[in-house]
Amino acid sequence: MPSPWATQEDSESLWYEQSSYASTHIASIGYGVHAAIFSIVIYYTIQQRKSQRAEVFISQILFNGLLFVLGTINLACSIQFNENAWINLREYPGGAIGYLFEQQAAPILTLGNCTTIIISIMADGLLLYRVILLWNYRWYIIVFNTIFYIVTVLLSILTVVQIALPNANMLPLSLAVWLILMIINILFTLQIAGRIWFHRKRVLAALGPEQAKMYTGIAAIVVESALPFTIPSVVLLGLFGDSNTAQNLFVSLLVQLECIGPELIMLRVVLGRAWTQNTLQREKGTQLSTMQFGSDPAQGKVETTSESGDNSSSREHDPDV
C-alpha cells in the first residue's frame, strides 16, 4: 500500500530527482578512491624526490595536486547544488525538479563545470603527451592528435560558456562536445594500447616474461591507456545520446575517474614501471634499434635493450613523465 506521504510527482520527474540525488553519493565513493590514489602517488613521489630533477619533482606534485583540488571542488559544487535544490531553496517555484532544470546557469554549477573542463584538458593533455612519446615523436601523430586536442579544448570552453548563459539550450553543443571527448579518449586509448601490444613480443624477448610483465601486462595496458575512464565514458555517451535519465548517475563519478586515470599513470612513472621513453629509431633496411623503459627510481637509471635483446645495459637518466 503506498504511503500517504509519498510524493505526487510523475515517475519521470521522480526518477530525475532520485538519479540527481544519488549521483553525488556515487561520486563520493569515487572521490574516496581518488583520495587514496592521490595520497599514494604523493607518498611515492616524495620518497623518490632525491632521484629526480627538482623541476620534475615539482611538476609531478603540482600536476597531481591540482587534479585532486579540482576534483574536490567539483564534488563540493555538486553537493552544494543539490543541497540548494532540496534544502536551502526548497520553496523554489516548481520545487526541486524546477530548480534542477532551470538553474543550470547557477554560479555554483558553472564553477563545477569549469573544474570539469580543466580536468579534461589536463587528462587529455597527459594522454596526448604519452601518445607522442610512445610513437617516437612522429610528425603525423603530433599534428593530427594535437589539432584534435585543440579543437576539443575550444569546444569544451564554448560549452561551459553556453551552459552558463541564462535560458541557453545546452543540448546541441553539449552532445557534440561529449562525442568529441569520447572519440579523443578512445583514439588515444587505442593508440597507446596498440603501440604497447605491437611491441609486446620484442619486449618479452628482450627482458624476459617476468620483467616485461610490468611494461606489457594487462595492468600496464589498462593504466597507460586510461581505460578506467574510457570505458565508463562510452557507456555514459550512449545514455547521453539516448537522453536517458540514468546518465545523471555517472556524470559526477566520471569526473573523479578522469582524475584517477592520470594519477595512476603518474604513479607508474614514479615507480619506474611506465614507458617513460620509447625511442624507435628506424634506418633504411633496419627495424627497431633501441627501446627505453621505465627508470629505476632508486638509482635514476633506465634500462636499454636492443631489438634482438642481446644487449642490456643501464645508463644514468632522470625519470620524467
C-alpha positions in Angstrom: 0.0 0.0 0.0 1.5 3.4 -1.0 2.4 5.7 1.9 0.1 8.6 2.3 3.1 10.9 2.5 4.5 9.7 -0.8 5.3 12.4 -3.4 2.7 13.0 -6.1 5.2 13.7 -8.8 5.1 11.7 -12.0 7.5 8.8 -12.3 9.8 10.6 -14.9 10.3 13.7 -12.7 10.8 11.5 -9.6 13.4 9.4 -11.3 15.3 12.5 -12.4 15.4 13.8 -8.8 16.4 10.4 -7.5 19.2 10.0 -10.0 20.5 13.5 -9.4 20.5 13.0 -5.7 22.2 9.6 -5.9 24.9 10.9 -8.3 26.7 12.8 -5.6 26.8 9.7 -3.3 28.2 7.6 -6.1 30.7 10.3 -6.9 31.7 10.4 -3.2 32.7 6.7 -3.5 34.9 7.6 -6.5 36.3 10.5 -4.5 37.3 8.2 -1.7 39.2 6.1 -4.2 40.6 9.2 -5.8 41.9 10.5 -2.4 43.5 7.2 -1.6 45.3 7.0 -5.0 46.4 10.7 -4.7 47.9 10.0 -1.3 49.8 7.0 -2.6 51.1 9.0 -5.6 52.3 11.9 -3.4 53.9 9.5 -0.9 56.0 7.7 -3.5 56.8 11.0 -5.4 58.2 12.4 -2.2 60.0 9.1 -1.5 61.8 9.3 -4.8 62.5 13.0 -4.9 66.2 12.5 -4.5 66.4 10.5 -7.7 64.6 13.2 -9.7 65.4 16.6 -11.1 63.9 19.4 -9.0 61.7 20.6 -11.8 60.4 17.1 -12.5 59.6 16.6 -8.8 57.8 19.9 -8.5 55.8 19.4 -11.7 54.6 16.0 -10.6 53.5 17.4 -7.2 51.7 20.3 -8.9 50.0 18.2 -11.5 48.6 15.6 -9.1 47.8 18.2 -6.5 45.9 20.4 -9.0 43.9 17.3 -10.2 43.0 16.5 -6.6 42.0 20.1 -5.7 39.8 20.4 -8.9 38.2 17.0 -8.2 37.4 18.1 -4.7 35.9 21.4 -5.8 33.8 19.6 -8.4 32.3 17.3 -5.9 31.7 20.1 -3.4 29.8 22.1 -6.1 27.6 19.1 -7.0 26.8 18.6 -3.3 26.0 22.3 -2.8 23.8 22.5 -5.9 21.8 19.5 -4.7 21.6 21.0 -1.2 20.1 24.2 -2.6 17.5 22.2 -4.6 16.3 20.1 -1.7 17.1 22.1 1.5 18.2 25.7 1.2 15.8 26.7 -1.6 13.1 24.1 -1.2 10.4 26.8 -1.8 11.7 27.4 -5.3 8.8 27.7 -7.8 8.3 24.2 -9.3 10.1 22.6 -6.4 13.4 20.7 -6.5 12.8 19.5 -10.1 12.2 23.0 -11.2 15.4 24.2 -9.6 17.4 21.3 -11.1 16.2 22.1 -14.6 16.1 25.9 -14.5 19.3 26.7 -12.6 21.8 25.1 -14.8 23.5 28.5 -15.1 23.8 28.9 -11.3 27.3 30.2 -10.3 28.0 27.1 -8.2 27.2 24.8 -11.1 29.2 26.9 -13.5 32.2 26.6 -11.2 31.8 22.9 -11.2 31.6 22.8 -15.0 34.8 24.9 -15.2 36.6 22.4 -13.0 35.4 19.5 -15.2 36.8 21.2 -18.3 40.2 21.9 -16.7 40.4 18.3 -15.5 39.6 17.1 -19.0 42.2 19.4 -20.5 44.9 18.1 -18.1 43.9 14.5 -18.5 43.8 14.6 -22.3 47.0 16.6 -22.4 48.8 13.9 -20.5 47.4 11.2 -22.8 48.4 13.3 -25.8 52.0 13.5 -24.5 52.1 9.8 -23.8 50.9 9.0 -27.3 53.5 11.3 -28.9 56.2 9.7 -26.7 55.2 6.1 -27.4 55.1 6.9 -31.2 58.6 8.4 -31.1 57.5 11.9 -32.0 56.3 11.0 -35.5 55.2 14.3 -37.1 51.8 12.9 -38.4 51.0 11.7 -34.9 51.8 15.0 -33.4 49.9 17.1 -35.9 46.7 15.0 -36.1 46.4 14.4 -32.4 47.4 18.0 -31.4 44.8 19.6 -33.8 42.1 17.2 -32.4 43.1 18.1 -28.9 43.0 21.9 -29.5 39.5 21.6 -31.1 38.3 19.6 -28.1 39.6 22.3 -25.7 38.0 25.1 -27.6 34.6 23.3 -27.9 34.7 22.4 -24.2 35.3 26.1 -23.3 32.4 27.2 -25.5 30.2 24.6 -23.9 30.8 26.0 -20.4 30.1 29.5 -21.7 26.9 28.3 -23.3 25.7 26.4 -20.2 26.4 29.5 -18.1 24.1 31.7 -20.2 20.6 32.1 -18.9 17.9 30.2 -20.9 20.5 28.6 -23.1 19.7 25.4 -25.0 22.7 23.3 -23.9 21.9 20.0 -25.7 23.2 20.5 -29.3 26.7 21.8 -28.3 27.0 19.6 -25.2 26.2 16.5 -27.2 28.8 17.4 -29.8 31.4 18.0 -27.2 30.6 14.7 -25.4 31.0 12.9 -28.7 34.4 14.6 -29.4 35.6 14.0 -25.8 34.7 10.3 -26.1 36.3 10.0 -29.5 39.5 11.6 -28.5 39.8 9.4 -25.4 39.1 6.3 -27.5 41.6 7.4 -30.1 44.3 8.0 -27.5 43.5 4.7 -25.7 43.7 2.7 -29.0 47.0 4.4 -30.0 48.6 3.7 -26.6 47.3 0.2 -26.1 48.0 -0.7 -29.7 51.6 0.6 -29.5 52.3 -1.4 -26.4 50.7 -4.5 -27.8 52.6 -4.1 -31.0 56.0 -4.2 -29.2 55.0 -6.9 -26.7 56.8 -9.8 -28.3 60.0 -7.7 -28.7 59.9 -6.6 -25.1 59.3 -10.2 -23.9 62.3 -11.4 -25.9 64.5 -8.6 -24.6 63.6 -8.5 -21.0 62.1 -11.9 -20.3 58.5 -12.7 -19.2 58.8 -11.7 -15.6 60.4 -8.3 -16.1 58.5 -7.5 -19.3 55.1 -8.0 -17.5 55.3 -4.6 -15.8 55.5 -3.0 -19.2 53.3 -5.1 -21.4 50.9 -6.9 -19.0 47.1 -6.3 -18.8 47.6 -3.9 -15.9 50.1 -1.8 -17.8 47.9 -1.5 -20.9 44.8 -0.7 -18.8 46.6 2.1 -16.8 48.7 3.5 -19.6 45.8 3.8 -21.9 43.4 5.3 -19.3 40.8 2.5 -19.8 39.2 3.1 -16.3 38.0 6.4 -17.7 37.4 5.5 -21.3 35.1 2.5 -20.8 32.6 4.3 -18.5 32.7 7.3 -20.8 31.5 5.2 -23.7 28.6 3.9 -21.5 27.7 7.5 -20.5 27.9 8.7 -24.0 25.3 6.1 -25.0 23.0 7.2 -22.2 23.5 10.9 -23.0 22.8 10.4 -26.7 19.6 8.5 -25.9 18.6 11.2 -23.4 18.4 8.5 -20.7 18.0 10.0 -17.2 20.3 7.3 -15.9 23.2 9.5 -17.2 22.8 11.6 -14.1 24.1 8.7 -12.0 27.5 8.7 -13.7 28.3 12.3 -14.6 29.9 13.3 -11.3 31.6 9.9 -10.9 33.2 10.3 -14.3 35.0 13.5 -13.2 36.7 11.6 -10.4 37.6 8.8 -12.8 39.1 11.3 -15.1 41.3 12.5 -12.2 42.3 8.9 -11.2 43.5 7.9 -14.7 46.4 10.4 -15.0 47.3 9.9 -11.3 47.7 6.1 -11.9 49.9 6.9 -14.9 52.0 9.2 -12.8 52.3 6.5 -10.1 53.7 4.1 -12.7 56.1 6.8 -13.8 57.3 7.4 -10.2 57.6 3.7 -9.5 59.7 3.2 -12.7 57.1 1.0 -14.4 55.9 3.3 -17.1 57.0 3.6 -20.7 58.8 6.8 -19.9 60.6 6.8 -23.2 60.1 4.6 -26.3 62.7 5.6 -28.9 62.2 3.7 -32.1 64.9 4.7 -34.4 64.4 3.4 -37.9 67.0 3.5 -40.6 66.9 2.2 -44.1 66.8 -1.6 -44.1 66.6 -1.8 -40.3 63.9 -2.3 -37.8 63.7 -1.4 -34.1 67.1 -0.3 -32.9 66.6 0.8 -29.4 63.9 0.8 -26.7 64.0 2.5 -23.4 61.8 1.7 -20.5 60.9 3.0 -17.1 63.8 4.2 -14.9 64.9 2.6 -11.7 63.6 5.1 -9.2 66.1 4.0 -6.6 69.2 4.7 -8.8 67.8 7.0 -11.5 68.8 4.6 -14.3 66.9 3.5 -17.4 67.1 0.1 -19.0 68.1 0.0 -22.6 67.7 -3.1 -24.9 68.4 -3.7 -28.5 65.9 -5.2 -30.9 67.4 -8.7 -30.6 67.6 -8.5 -26.8 71.3 -9.4 -26.9 72.5 -6.4 -25.1 71.1 -4.9 -21.9 72.6 -2.0 -20.0 71.8 0.8 -17.7 72.7 4.4 -18.0 72.0 7.5 -15.9 68.7 9.0 -16.7 66.5 11.5 -14.9 63.0 10.0 -14.8 60.3 12.1 -16.2 56.8 11.8 -17.5 
